[in-house]
């Protein structure tokens, strides 16, 4: 297999629309958590809270905007929807109270005195630490780990095959499909027949085959995959792909009809 190496991945990421890489390797962002949630831009995952900005995901944490610092000291920051957050939601004390952030320090206001504290390092919530098995204890540690991960992603050399996929793509794809139990995340069709599992693909959401982050992957059936964008639709014009699609549709027509797959009438 022929392999190619991209040694200047930072330039490629810039061309693809990622924020320009600074010394820290990523962009510092602070947003109102509730507003972003309502806009559908927040995703709670096991290792952090992810913010979607123009199709790109940023890993961060959340912390309360105002706290009774004088009485209780500085609050904790959160990386999961832990028991503390569940309790706050139950009593209506969550919406509108948090910022999403990804910096090493925060600015927080004492709601009793009105004093604004800047450049504060917050400690990680105990529930979050237990649930996420975090390797850090404060925002400094979170930031340092995030910074290291981002810089490694930008600076590392990537080997790809002649089709533009990373050398480990087959393994990544296979493991992701297995994790999703060979169920299409687009239409909901699930394939259980071992031989038919070839009809389940893994799609790169932003079209970048070098970006194998979980947030950029989507498990899809061959039919949904074929109509993801103009490039994929063009591929369906190939004779082999047409035959594969027709075989799939004929075999799973009943199931596809029941789940109302939107592309069924195109084949």
ChimeraX commands (.cxc) that place a marker at each C-alpha (Angstrom):
marker #1 position 0.00,0.00,0.00 radius 0.5
marker #1 position 1.36,3.43,-0.96 radius 0.5
marker #1 position 1.58,5.90,1.91 radius 0.5
marker #1 position 1.93,9.69,1.86 radius 0.5
marker #1 position 3.01,11.97,4.72 radius 0.5
marker #1 position 1.54,15.36,5.62 radius 0.5
marker #1 position 4.27,17.19,7.54 radius 0.5
marker #1 position 2.55,20.55,7.62 radius 0.5
marker #1 position -0.84,19.61,9.00 radius 0.5
marker #1 position -1.28,23.03,10.62 radius 0.5
marker #1 position -1.56,24.64,7.18 radius 0.5
marker #1 position -4.04,21.98,6.08 radius 0.5
marker #1 position -6.23,22.57,9.12 radius 0.5
marker #1 position -6.21,26.31,8.41 radius 0.5
marker #1 position -7.28,25.66,4.83 radius 0.5
marker #1 position -10.11,23.45,6.10 radius 0.5
marker #1 position -11.41,26.30,8.25 radius 0.5
marker #1 position -10.03,25.40,11.67 radius 0.5
marker #1 position -8.97,28.31,13.89 radius 0.5
marker #1 position -5.44,29.46,13.17 radius 0.5
marker #1 position -3.05,27.63,15.48 radius 0.5
marker #1 position -1.51,29.82,18.19 radius 0.5
marker #1 position 1.18,28.75,20.61 radius 0.5
marker #1 position -1.40,26.97,22.71 radius 0.5
marker #1 position -2.59,25.04,19.68 radius 0.5
marker #1 position -6.28,25.93,19.95 radius 0.5
marker #1 position -8.67,28.83,20.39 radius 0.5
marker #1 position -9.75,30.02,23.83 radius 0.5
marker #1 position -13.54,30.40,23.93 radius 0.5
marker #1 position -16.09,31.34,26.57 radius 0.5
marker #1 position -19.83,31.01,25.92 radius 0.5
marker #1 position -23.10,31.11,27.80 radius 0.5
marker #1 position -23.80,27.40,28.31 radius 0.5
marker #1 position -27.60,27.60,28.32 radius 0.5
marker #1 position -27.74,29.68,25.13 radius 0.5
marker #1 position -25.45,27.23,23.35 radius 0.5
marker #1 position -27.50,24.28,24.61 radius 0.5
marker #1 position -30.69,25.80,23.26 radius 0.5
marker #1 position -28.94,26.29,19.92 radius 0.5
marker #1 position -27.99,22.60,19.93 radius 0.5
marker #1 position -24.26,23.30,20.16 radius 0.5
marker #1 position -23.47,21.49,23.44 radius 0.5
marker #1 position -22.74,17.79,23.79 radius 0.5
marker #1 position -21.97,16.17,27.16 radius 0.5
marker #1 position -19.48,13.33,26.71 radius 0.5
marker #1 position -17.49,11.13,29.05 radius 0.5
marker #1 position -14.30,13.19,28.92 radius 0.5
marker #1 position -15.65,16.72,28.72 radius 0.5
marker #1 position -18.33,19.08,27.46 radius 0.5
marker #1 position -18.07,19.76,23.74 radius 0.5
marker #1 position -19.03,23.00,21.99 radius 0.5
marker #1 position -19.81,23.08,18.28 radius 0.5
marker #1 position -18.71,26.25,16.49 radius 0.5
marker #1 position -19.33,26.41,12.74 radius 0.5
marker #1 position -19.12,22.64,12.41 radius 0.5
marker #1 position -15.99,22.21,14.55 radius 0.5
marker #1 position -16.00,20.78,18.07 radius 0.5
marker #1 position -14.06,22.17,21.02 radius 0.5
marker #1 position -13.60,20.31,24.28 radius 0.5
marker #1 position -14.17,22.29,27.46 radius 0.5
marker #1 position -15.79,22.46,30.88 radius 0.5
marker #1 position -18.47,24.51,32.62 radius 0.5
marker #1 position -18.38,26.69,35.69 radius 0.5
marker #1 position -20.95,28.81,37.48 radius 0.5
marker #1 position -21.06,32.50,36.56 radius 0.5
marker #1 position -21.72,33.87,40.05 radius 0.5
marker #1 position -21.06,32.21,43.41 radius 0.5
marker #1 position -21.18,33.06,47.11 radius 0.5
marker #1 position -17.40,33.11,47.25 radius 0.5
marker #1 position -17.21,35.06,50.48 radius 0.5
marker #1 position -19.15,32.35,52.30 radius 0.5
marker #1 position -18.27,29.11,50.49 radius 0.5
marker #1 position -15.07,29.87,48.59 radius 0.5
marker #1 position -14.60,29.27,44.89 radius 0.5
marker #1 position -16.93,26.72,43.27 radius 0.5
marker #1 position -15.88,23.58,41.40 radius 0.5
marker #1 position -15.85,23.21,37.63 radius 0.5
marker #1 position -17.60,20.35,35.81 radius 0.5
marker #1 position -16.75,18.14,32.85 radius 0.5
marker #1 position -19.76,15.78,32.99 radius 0.5
marker #1 position -23.46,15.93,33.73 radius 0.5
marker #1 position -22.72,14.68,37.23 radius 0.5
marker #1 position -24.98,14.31,40.28 radius 0.5
marker #1 position -24.45,17.93,41.27 radius 0.5
marker #1 position -25.73,19.13,37.91 radius 0.5
marker #1 position -28.64,16.67,37.97 radius 0.5
marker #1 position -29.65,18.03,41.40 radius 0.5
marker #1 position -29.39,21.64,40.21 radius 0.5
marker #1 position -31.58,20.90,37.20 radius 0.5
marker #1 position -34.17,19.23,39.45 radius 0.5
marker #1 position -34.55,22.36,41.57 radius 0.5
marker #1 position -34.37,24.80,38.64 radius 0.5
marker #1 position -30.94,26.19,39.50 radius 0.5
marker #1 position -29.11,25.24,36.31 radius 0.5
marker #1 position -30.33,27.14,33.25 radius 0.5
marker #1 position -28.61,30.47,32.78 radius 0.5
marker #1 position -26.11,29.92,35.58 radius 0.5
marker #1 position -23.10,28.48,33.73 radius 0.5
marker #1 position -20.37,29.45,31.31 radius 0.5
marker #1 position -18.71,27.01,28.89 radius 0.5
marker #1 position -14.95,27.62,28.83 radius 0.5
marker #1 position -11.68,25.94,27.86 radius 0.5
marker #1 position -9.01,28.13,29.46 radius 0.5
marker #1 position -6.63,27.42,32.33 radius 0.5
marker #1 position -8.19,30.13,34.54 radius 0.5
marker #1 position -11.60,31.77,34.83 radius 0.5
marker #1 position -13.19,35.07,35.79 radius 0.5
marker #1 position -15.95,34.68,38.36 radius 0.5
marker #1 position -18.19,37.09,40.25 radius 0.5
marker #1 position -19.12,36.97,43.93 radius 0.5
marker #1 position -22.89,37.32,43.88 radius 0.5
marker #1 position -22.96,38.67,47.45 radius 0.5
marker #1 position -20.33,41.41,47.17 radius 0.5
marker #1 position -20.29,41.98,43.41 radius 0.5
marker #1 position -16.50,41.62,43.35 radius 0.5
marker #1 position -15.08,40.10,40.17 radius 0.5
marker #1 position -12.23,37.64,40.66 radius 0.5
marker #1 position -9.93,37.19,37.68 radius 0.5
marker #1 position -7.38,34.51,36.73 radius 0.5
marker #1 position -8.86,31.98,39.15 radius 0.5
marker #1 position -7.88,28.31,39.00 radius 0.5
marker #1 position -10.88,26.14,39.89 radius 0.5
marker #1 position -10.83,22.64,41.37 radius 0.5
marker #1 position -12.58,19.76,39.63 radius 0.5
marker #1 position -15.92,18.56,41.01 radius 0.5
marker #1 position -15.56,15.33,42.99 radius 0.5
marker #1 position -18.46,13.64,41.20 radius 0.5
marker #1 position -16.97,14.55,37.81 radius 0.5
marker #1 position -13.56,13.28,38.82 radius 0.5
marker #1 position -15.04,9.93,39.81 radius 0.5
marker #1 position -17.28,9.55,36.75 radius 0.5
marker #1 position -14.72,10.66,34.17 radius 0.5
marker #1 position -11.63,9.19,35.89 radius 0.5
marker #1 position -9.88,12.49,35.17 radius 0.5
marker #1 position -6.08,12.73,35.19 radius 0.5
marker #1 position -6.15,16.30,36.47 radius 0.5
marker #1 position -7.61,18.10,39.48 radius 0.5
marker #1 position -8.08,21.69,38.36 radius 0.5
marker #1 position -8.56,23.93,35.33 radius 0.5
marker #1 position -4.79,24.26,34.91 radius 0.5
marker #1 position -4.47,20.51,34.54 radius 0.5
marker #1 position -7.44,20.33,32.17 radius 0.5
marker #1 position -5.96,23.07,30.01 radius 0.5
marker #1 position -2.48,21.54,29.95 radius 0.5
marker #1 position -3.83,18.16,28.88 radius 0.5
marker #1 position -6.06,19.78,26.25 radius 0.5
marker #1 position -3.17,21.90,24.98 radius 0.5
marker #1 position -0.93,18.84,24.69 radius 0.5
marker #1 position -3.56,16.86,22.80 radius 0.5
marker #1 position -4.24,19.70,20.36 radius 0.5
marker #1 position -0.57,20.33,19.66 radius 0.5
marker #1 position 0.05,16.63,19.07 radius 0.5
marker #1 position -2.85,16.54,16.60 radius 0.5
marker #1 position -1.53,19.57,14.72 radius 0.5
marker #1 position 2.16,18.72,14.64 radius 0.5
marker #1 position 2.19,14.96,14.23 radius 0.5
marker #1 position 2.93,13.43,10.85 radius 0.5
marker #1 position 0.03,11.57,9.30 radius 0.5
marker #1 position 0.44,8.69,6.88 radius 0.5
marker #1 position -2.39,8.12,4.44 radius 0.5
marker #1 position -3.18,5.60,1.74 radius 0.5
marker #1 position -3.85,6.39,-1.92 radius 0.5
marker #1 position -7.51,7.09,-1.10 radius 0.5
marker #1 position -6.64,9.72,1.50 radius 0.5
marker #1 position -7.51,7.67,4.60 radius 0.5
marker #1 position -5.16,7.35,7.56 radius 0.5
marker #1 position -3.22,4.13,7.85 radius 0.5
marker #1 position -5.26,3.01,10.87 radius 0.5
marker #1 position -8.63,3.88,9.32 radius 0.5
marker #1 position -9.83,0.30,8.87 radius 0.5
marker #1 position -9.31,-0.44,12.55 radius 0.5
marker #1 position -10.93,2.82,13.65 radius 0.5
marker #1 position -13.89,2.24,11.35 radius 0.5
marker #1 position -14.37,-1.36,12.45 radius 0.5
marker #1 position -14.28,-0.47,16.16 radius 0.5
marker #1 position -16.64,2.46,15.74 radius 0.5
marker #1 position -19.23,0.36,13.87 radius 0.5
marker #1 position -18.99,-2.33,16.52 radius 0.5
marker #1 position -19.50,0.23,19.27 radius 0.5
marker #1 position -22.60,1.55,17.49 radius 0.5
marker #1 position -23.84,-2.04,17.12 radius 0.5
marker #1 position -23.96,-1.68,13.32 radius 0.5
marker #1 position -26.91,0.68,13.58 radius 0.5
marker #1 position -27.27,3.60,11.17 radius 0.5
marker #1 position -27.18,6.87,13.12 radius 0.5
marker #1 position -29.07,8.55,10.29 radius 0.5
marker #1 position -32.11,6.35,9.59 radius 0.5
marker #1 position -31.94,3.86,12.47 radius 0.5
marker #1 position -31.53,0.64,10.45 radius 0.5
marker #1 position -29.60,-2.03,12.35 radius 0.5
marker #1 position -27.80,-4.85,10.57 radius 0.5
marker #1 position -27.24,-8.04,12.55 radius 0.5
marker #1 position -26.33,-10.47,9.78 radius 0.5
marker #1 position -22.55,-10.89,9.85 radius 0.5
marker #1 position -22.21,-10.99,6.06 radius 0.5
marker #1 position -24.40,-7.88,5.63 radius 0.5
marker #1 position -22.36,-5.76,8.03 radius 0.5
marker #1 position -20.44,-4.58,4.97 radius 0.5
marker #1 position -23.48,-2.40,4.26 radius 0.5
marker #1 position -22.70,-0.33,7.34 radius 0.5
marker #1 position -20.11,2.41,6.77 radius 0.5
marker #1 position -18.42,5.13,8.81 radius 0.5
marker #1 position -18.80,8.65,7.48 radius 0.5
marker #1 position -16.55,11.66,8.19 radius 0.5
marker #1 position -19.00,14.40,9.10 radius 0.5
marker #1 position -16.89,17.32,7.90 radius 0.5
marker #1 position -15.48,15.48,4.89 radius 0.5
marker #1 position -11.92,15.46,6.27 radius 0.5
marker #1 position -10.61,11.89,6.11 radius 0.5
marker #1 position -7.69,12.81,8.37 radius 0.5
marker #1 position -9.99,13.81,11.21 radius 0.5
marker #1 position -10.82,10.52,12.92 radius 0.5
marker #1 position -12.03,12.04,16.17 radius 0.5
marker #1 position -15.19,10.40,17.45 radius 0.5
marker #1 position -17.07,13.69,17.14 radius 0.5
marker #1 position -16.35,13.65,13.39 radius 0.5
marker #1 position -17.54,10.07,12.81 radius 0.5
marker #1 position -21.02,8.79,12.00 radius 0.5
marker #1 position -22.12,5.18,11.58 radius 0.5
marker #1 position -24.40,5.00,8.53 radius 0.5
marker #1 position -25.94,2.44,6.21 radius 0.5
marker #1 position -24.75,2.40,2.61 radius 0.5
marker #1 position -27.96,4.09,1.43 radius 0.5
marker #1 position -27.73,7.07,3.79 radius 0.5
marker #1 position -23.99,7.31,3.14 radius 0.5
marker #1 position -24.56,7.52,-0.61 radius 0.5
marker #1 position -26.56,10.73,-0.29 radius 0.5
marker #1 position -24.58,12.58,2.37 radius 0.5
marker #1 position -23.23,15.11,-0.12 radius 0.5
marker #1 position -22.53,15.68,-3.81 radius 0.5
marker #1 position -19.28,13.70,-3.73 radius 0.5
marker #1 position -20.99,10.64,-2.30 radius 0.5
marker #1 position -23.87,10.98,-4.72 radius 0.5
marker #1 position -21.38,11.07,-7.57 radius 0.5
marker #1 position -19.92,7.78,-6.32 radius 0.5
marker #1 position -23.32,6.13,-6.63 radius 0.5
marker #1 position -23.08,6.54,-10.41 radius 0.5
marker #1 position -20.37,3.89,-10.53 radius 0.5
marker #1 position -21.60,0.52,-11.75 radius 0.5
marker #1 position -20.25,-1.45,-8.80 radius 0.5
marker #1 position -21.80,0.96,-6.27 radius 0.5
marker #1 position -25.13,0.87,-8.10 radius 0.5
marker #1 position -25.16,-2.92,-7.91 radius 0.5
marker #1 position -24.24,-2.85,-4.20 radius 0.5
marker #1 position -26.95,-0.32,-3.40 radius 0.5
marker #1 position -29.65,-2.22,-5.29 radius 0.5
marker #1 position -28.72,-5.47,-3.57 radius 0.5
marker #1 position -28.91,-3.77,-0.19 radius 0.5
marker #1 position -32.21,-2.02,-0.90 radius 0.5
marker #1 position -33.84,-5.18,-2.26 radius 0.5
marker #1 position -32.80,-7.16,0.79 radius 0.5
marker #1 position -33.80,-4.53,3.37 radius 0.5
marker #1 position -36.67,-2.80,1.56 radius 0.5
marker #1 position -39.24,-3.79,4.18 radius 0.5
marker #1 position -37.14,-2.46,7.06 radius 0.5
marker #1 position -36.19,0.69,5.15 radius 0.5
marker #1 position -39.83,1.33,4.36 radius 0.5
marker #1 position -40.91,0.85,7.97 radius 0.5
marker #1 position -38.33,3.32,9.28 radius 0.5
marker #1 position -39.12,5.73,6.41 radius 0.5
marker #1 position -35.62,6.03,5.05 radius 0.5
marker #1 position -35.71,9.32,3.06 radius 0.5
marker #1 position -33.52,7.99,0.23 radius 0.5
marker #1 position -35.35,4.76,-0.51 radius 0.5
marker #1 position -37.22,6.19,-3.51 radius 0.5
marker #1 position -33.97,7.28,-5.17 radius 0.5
marker #1 position -32.82,3.73,-5.87 radius 0.5
marker link #1:1,2 radius 0.2
marker link #1:2,3 radius 0.2
marker link #1:3,4 radius 0.2
marker link #1:4,5 radius 0.2
marker link #1:5,6 radius 0.2
marker link #1:6,7 radius 0.2
marker link #1:7,8 radius 0.2
marker link #1:8,9 radius 0.2
marker link #1:9,10 radius 0.2
marker link #1:10,11 radius 0.2
marker link #1:11,12 radius 0.2
marker link #1:12,13 radius 0.2
marker link #1:13,14 radius 0.2
marker link #1:14,15 radius 0.2
marker link #1:15,16 radius 0.2
marker link #1:16,17 radius 0.2
marker link #1:17,18 radius 0.2
marker link #1:18,19 radius 0.2
marker link #1:19,20 radius 0.2
marker link #1:20,21 radius 0.2
marker link #1:21,22 radius 0.2
marker link #1:22,23 radius 0.2
marker link #1:23,24 radius 0.2
marker link #1:24,25 radius 0.2
marker link #1:25,26 radius 0.2
marker link #1:26,27 radius 0.2
marker link #1:27,28 radius 0.2
marker link #1:28,29 radius 0.2
marker link #1:29,30 radius 0.2
marker link #1:30,31 radius 0.2
marker link #1:31,32 radius 0.2
marker link #1:32,33 radius 0.2
marker link #1:33,34 radius 0.2
marker link #1:34,35 radius 0.2
marker link #1:35,36 radius 0.2
marker link #1:36,37 radius 0.2
marker link #1:37,38 radius 0.2
marker link #1:38,39 radius 0.2
marker link #1:39,40 radius 0.2
marker link #1:40,41 radius 0.2
marker link #1:41,42 radius 0.2
marker link #1:42,43 radius 0.2
marker link #1:43,44 radius 0.2
marker link #1:44,45 radius 0.2
marker link #1:45,46 radius 0.2
marker link #1:46,47 radius 0.2
marker link #1:47,48 radius 0.2
marker link #1:48,49 radius 0.2
marker link #1:49,50 radius 0.2
marker link #1:50,51 radius 0.2
marker link #1:51,52 radius 0.2
marker link #1:52,53 radius 0.2
marker link #1:53,54 radius 0.2
marker link #1:54,55 radius 0.2
marker link #1:55,56 radius 0.2
marker link #1:56,57 radius 0.2
marker link #1:57,58 radius 0.2
marker link #1:58,59 radius 0.2
marker link #1:59,60 radius 0.2
marker link #1:60,61 radius 0.2
marker link #1:61,62 radius 0.2
marker link #1:62,63 radius 0.2
marker link #1:63,64 radius 0.2
marker link #1:64,65 radius 0.2
marker link #1:65,66 radius 0.2
marker link #1:66,67 radius 0.2
marker link #1:67,68 radius 0.2
marker link #1:68,69 radius 0.2
marker link #1:69,70 radius 0.2
marker link #1:70,71 radius 0.2
marker link #1:71,72 radius 0.2
marker link #1:72,73 radius 0.2
marker link #1:73,74 radius 0.2
marker link #1:74,75 radius 0.2
marker link #1:75,76 radius 0.2
marker link #1:76,77 radius 0.2
marker link #1:77,78 radius 0.2
marker link #1:78,79 radius 0.2
marker link #1:79,80 radius 0.2
marker link #1:80,81 radius 0.2
marker link #1:81,82 radius 0.2
marker link #1:82,83 radius 0.2
marker link #1:83,84 radius 0.2
marker link #1:84,85 radius 0.2
marker link #1:85,86 radius 0.2
marker link #1:86,87 radius 0.2
marker link #1:87,88 radius 0.2
marker link #1:88,89 radius 0.2
marker link #1:89,90 radius 0.2
marker link #1:90,91 radius 0.2
marker link #1:91,92 radius 0.2
marker link #1:92,93 radius 0.2
marker link #1:93,94 radius 0.2
marker link #1:94,95 radius 0.2
marker link #1:95,96 radius 0.2
marker link #1:96,97 radius 0.2
marker link #1:97,98 radius 0.2
marker link #1:98,99 radius 0.2
marker link #1:99,100 radius 0.2
marker link #1:100,101 radius 0.2
marker link #1:101,102 radius 0.2
marker link #1:102,103 radius 0.2
marker link #1:103,104 radius 0.2
marker link #1:104,105 radius 0.2
marker link #1:105,106 radius 0.2
marker link #1:106,107 radius 0.2
marker link #1:107,108 radius 0.2
marker link #1:108,109 radius 0.2
marker link #1:109,110 radius 0.2
marker link #1:110,111 radius 0.2
marker link #1:111,112 radius 0.2
marker link #1:112,113 radius 0.2
marker link #1:113,114 radius 0.2
marker link #1:114,115 radius 0.2
marker link #1:115,116 radius 0.2
marker link #1:116,117 radius 0.2
marker link #1:117,118 radius 0.2
marker link #1:118,119 radius 0.2
marker link #1:119,120 radius 0.2
marker link #1:120,121 radius 0.2
marker link #1:121,122 radius 0.2
marker link #1:122,123 radius 0.2
marker link #1:123,124 radius 0.2
marker link #1:124,125 radius 0.2
marker link #1:125,126 radius 0.2
marker link #1:126,127 radius 0.2
marker link #1:127,128 radius 0.2
marker link #1:128,129 radius 0.2
marker link #1:129,130 radius 0.2
marker link #1:130,131 radius 0.2
marker link #1:131,132 radius 0.2
marker link #1:132,133 radius 0.2
marker link #1:133,134 radius 0.2
marker link #1:134,135 radius 0.2
marker link #1:135,136 radius 0.2
marker link #1:136,137 radius 0.2
marker link #1:137,138 radius 0.2
marker link #1:138,139 radius 0.2
marker link #1:139,140 radius 0.2
marker link #1:140,141 radius 0.2
marker link #1:141,142 radius 0.2
marker link #1:142,143 radius 0.2
marker link #1:143,144 radius 0.2
marker link #1:144,145 radius 0.2
marker link #1:145,146 radius 0.2
marker link #1:146,147 radius 0.2
marker link #1:147,148 radius 0.2
marker link #1:148,149 radius 0.2
marker link #1:149,150 radius 0.2
marker link #1:150,151 radius 0.2
marker link #1:151,152 radius 0.2
marker link #1:152,153 radius 0.2
marker link #1:153,154 radius 0.2
marker link #1:154,155 radius 0.2
marker link #1:155,156 radius 0.2
marker link #1:156,157 radius 0.2
marker link #1:157,158 radius 0.2
marker link #1:158,159 radius 0.2
marker link #1:159,160 radius 0.2
marker link #1:160,161 radius 0.2
marker link #1:161,162 radius 0.2
marker link #1:162,163 radius 0.2
marker link #1:163,164 radius 0.2
marker link #1:164,165 radius 0.2
marker link #1:165,166 radius 0.2
marker link #1:166,167 radius 0.2
marker link #1:167,168 radius 0.2
marker link #1:168,169 radius 0.2
marker link #1:169,170 radius 0.2
marker link #1:170,171 radius 0.2
marker link #1:171,172 radius 0.2
marker link #1:172,173 radius 0.2
marker link #1:173,174 radius 0.2
marker link #1:174,175 radius 0.2
marker link #1:175,176 radius 0.2
marker link #1:176,177 radius 0.2
marker link #1:177,178 radius 0.2
marker link #1:178,179 radius 0.2
marker link #1:179,180 radius 0.2
marker link #1:180,181 radius 0.2
marker link #1:181,182 radius 0.2
marker link #1:182,183 radius 0.2
marker link #1:183,184 radius 0.2
marker link #1:184,185 radius 0.2
marker link #1:185,186 radius 0.2
marker link #1:186,187 radius 0.2
marker link #1:187,188 radius 0.2
marker link #1:188,189 radius 0.2
marker link #1:189,190 radius 0.2
marker link #1:190,191 radius 0.2
marker link #1:191,192 radius 0.2
marker link #1:192,193 radius 0.2
marker link #1:193,194 radius 0.2
marker link #1:194,195 radius 0.2
marker link #1:195,196 radius 0.2
marker link #1:196,197 radius 0.2
marker link #1:197,198 radius 0.2
marker link #1:198,199 radius 0.2
marker link #1:199,200 radius 0.2
marker link #1:200,201 radius 0.2
marker link #1:201,202 radius 0.2
marker link #1:202,203 radius 0.2
marker link #1:203,204 radius 0.2
marker link #1:204,205 radius 0.2
marker link #1:205,206 radius 0.2
marker link #1:206,207 radius 0.2
marker link #1:207,208 radius 0.2
marker link #1:208,209 radius 0.2
marker link #1:209,210 radius 0.2
marker link #1:210,211 radius 0.2
marker link #1:211,212 radius 0.2
marker link #1:212,213 radius 0.2
marker link #1:213,214 radius 0.2
marker link #1:214,215 radius 0.2
marker link #1:215,216 radius 0.2
marker link #1:216,217 radius 0.2
marker link #1:217,218 radius 0.2
marker link #1:218,219 radius 0.2
marker link #1:219,220 radius 0.2
marker link #1:220,221 radius 0.2
marker link #1:221,222 radius 0.2
marker link #1:222,223 radius 0.2
marker link #1:223,224 radius 0.2
marker link #1:224,225 radius 0.2
marker link #1:225,226 radius 0.2
marker link #1:226,227 radius 0.2
marker link #1:227,228 radius 0.2
marker link #1:228,229 radius 0.2
marker link #1:229,230 radius 0.2
marker link #1:230,231 radius 0.2
marker link #1:231,232 radius 0.2
marker link #1:232,233 radius 0.2
marker link #1:233,234 radius 0.2
marker link #1:234,235 radius 0.2
marker link #1:235,236 radius 0.2
marker link #1:236,237 radius 0.2
marker link #1:237,238 radius 0.2
marker link #1:238,239 radius 0.2
marker link #1:239,240 radius 0.2
marker link #1:240,241 radius 0.2
marker link #1:241,242 radius 0.2
marker link #1:242,243 radius 0.2
marker link #1:243,244 radius 0.2
marker link #1:244,245 radius 0.2
marker link #1:245,246 radius 0.2
marker link #1:246,247 radius 0.2
marker link #1:247,248 radius 0.2
marker link #1:248,249 radius 0.2
marker link #1:249,250 radius 0.2
marker link #1:250,251 radius 0.2
marker link #1:251,252 radius 0.2
marker link #1:252,253 radius 0.2
marker link #1:253,254 radius 0.2
marker link #1:254,255 radius 0.2
marker link #1:255,256 radius 0.2
marker link #1:256,257 radius 0.2
marker link #1:257,258 radius 0.2
marker link #1:258,259 radius 0.2
marker link #1:259,260 radius 0.2
marker link #1:260,261 radius 0.2
marker link #1:261,262 radius 0.2
marker link #1:262,263 radius 0.2
marker link #1:263,264 radius 0.2
marker link #1:264,265 radius 0.2
marker link #1:265,266 radius 0.2
marker link #1:266,267 radius 0.2
view
